[in-house]
Amino acid sequence: NRGHRLERLRRELMEEGEQAASRLFDKHPELDRQRLGQAMRAARREAEVGAPGRHWKHLFQVLKDLGLGQE
C-alpha cells in the first residue's frame, strides 16, 4: 500500500542520504528538490540528537504531498 511505500522511501532517504535522493530525482525530475532537501536535512538533524519526531513526520508528509508512493 502507499503508506508502506512512503515509509520505505523515507527510511531509504534517512539511511542513504544523498544517494537515495539522487536516485529519486533521476526517477522523478519534476520533484521540488529544495522542499525535499530541507525536509531531509531537518529530519536527519533531529534523528542525530534523539528520537525522530516532528521533522520525521514532516518528511513523510512532504513525500506524500509530492505524489510519491503511488507507483
C-alpha positions in Angstrom: 0.0 0.0 0.0 1.0 3.6 -0.4 1.8 4.2 3.3 4.3 1.3 3.3 5.9 2.6 0.1 6.3 6.1 1.6 7.7 4.6 4.8 10.3 2.6 2.9 11.2 5.7 0.8 11.6 7.8 3.9 13.8 5.2 5.6 16.0 5.0 2.5 16.3 8.8 2.4 17.3 8.9 6.0 19.8 6.0 5.8 21.4 6.6 2.5 21.0 10.4 2.3 22.1 12.0 -1.0 22.5 8.7 -2.8 18.8 7.9 -2.3 17.8 11.4 -3.1 19.8 11.3 -6.4 18.0 8.1 -7.4 14.7 9.7 -6.5 15.4 12.9 -8.5 16.6 10.8 -11.5 13.3 8.9 -11.5 11.2 12.0 -10.7 12.9 15.1 -12.2 9.8 17.2 -11.5 10.2 17.0 -7.7 10.7 20.1 -5.7 14.4 19.5 -4.7 14.6 22.4 -2.3 11.5 21.3 -0.3 12.5 17.7 -0.1 16.1 18.6 0.7 15.1 20.8 3.6 12.8 18.2 5.0 15.5 15.6 4.8 18.1 17.7 6.5 15.7 18.7 9.3 14.8 15.1 9.9 18.4 13.9 9.9 19.4 16.7 12.3 16.6 15.7 14.6 17.5 12.0 14.4 21.1 12.8 15.3 20.1 14.3 18.7 17.5 11.8 19.7 14.3 10.0 18.7 12.7 11.1 15.4 9.7 13.4 16.0 8.1 16.3 14.2 10.5 16.5 11.3 10.4 12.8 10.8 6.6 13.1 10.4 7.0 16.2 8.2 9.3 14.3 5.8 6.6 11.6 5.4 4.1 14.4 4.6 6.4 16.1 2.1 6.8 12.8 0.3 3.1 12.3 0.2 2.4 15.8 -0.9 4.9 15.4 -3.8 2.8 12.5 -5.0 5.3 9.7 -4.3 4.5 6.2 -3.2 1.7 5.7 -5.8 3.7 3.5 -8.2 
